Amino acid sequence: MREYETTIIVQPEISEEGTQAIFSRLDGLLESGGATRLMCEDWGKRKLAYEIKKFQKGHYYTLMYLDDGKVVADIERALRLDESVLRFLTIMADEDVTDIEARKADAAEKEVEQAKRAAERAAREAEEAAARREAEEAAAREAAERGESESAENEAEAEAPATEEGDEPETAAAPTSEADAPESAAWAARIEVTQ
């Protein structure tokens, strides 16, 4: 028996149910072909080296299985016909697997580890999302508090007596220099006349 690895890049928008449908179809092909499925490794969404079908990112999976080589063509045909698959590549990982049961056990252990990592990653992402949400709420509260203080200042300015254009100030400013003195005297005289 030989071990094969088929790496598959799926469109990033495909839901979890959609990818499960793809892999259940592939599992059916492996079973009908007499191959032994070892594991399916989820590498997550990654940026593509170049754009494929107008997609910048893709969801990467690696399907590992044991077979004598007959089922590879069926797997590749199914992937070629599926529109949600952007690219795929099959390689022979090991030319001669003698202890099939040991390889199955090793794959099962790796699958358990992968499930633990996925759970940890999901928990970490949830914590990060909660922290981002909390920071956004704090920023919104600060903005609201600043808005309230600014509105209070605006209200205070609005309550101050408003002067119309052309109104004269009621007090004359003290002259700041000798050149301003005659002008200030004229203002003082105008104020006395109007009162």
Secondary structure, DSSP 8 states (H G I E B T S, - for coil): -EEEEEEEEE-TT--HHHHHHHHHHHHHHHHHHT-EEEEEEEEEEEEEEEEETTEEEEEEEEEEEEESSSHHHHHHHHHHH-TTEEEEEEEEEES----HHHHHHHHHHHHHHHHHHHHHHHHHHHHHHHHHHHHHHHHHHHHHHHHHHHHHHHHHHHHS----TT---SS----SSTTTHHHHHHHHHHHHHH-
